[in-house]
Amino acid sequence: MASFNTVILMGNLTRDPELRFTQKNLAICKFGLAVNRRFKDSASGEWRDEPTFVDVTIFGKRGEAFAKFHSKGSLAFVKGELRFDTWQDQNGQKRSKLYVVAESFEFVGKASKAKVE
C-alpha cells in the first residue's frame, strides 16, 4: 500500500525553541507552533480565527540554526512529516502524542533574535 506523509505549516511560535543535545552531540530543537484556521461564523457572519497548536521537532544543524534565529512569537514556515509516539507514564497510563518532525524551514518575515558571532 502506498502512503504519503508530508506536512507544510506556517504559524507563530508559542514558546522559545528548546535546544538540547544528545550524548553524541546531536542537536534536538523543540517548539510549539500556532496555526490559525480563518473562517466566517455562520451564526454571526463575522470572521473568526481558530488556532491549532502543533509541537515540532527539528534535528541536527537545522535545529541549531532554527533556535538561533527564532523566538516566541516569531513567524515560522516548516516542512516535515507527522510522527506518532506512544509510551507509559510513571503511573502506568498509556500516553500518546502526534507531532511534526521538520525536515526543513524557510525564513519568513524578519528574524527576531539574530545572533551574529
Buried (B, 14 or more C-beta within 10 A) or exposed (E): EEEEEEBEBBBBBBEBBEBEEEEEEEBBBBBBBBBEEEEEEEEEEEEEEEEEEBBBBBBEEBBBBBBBBBBBEBBBBBBBEEBEEEEEEEEEEEEEEEBBBBBEBEBEEEBEEEEEE
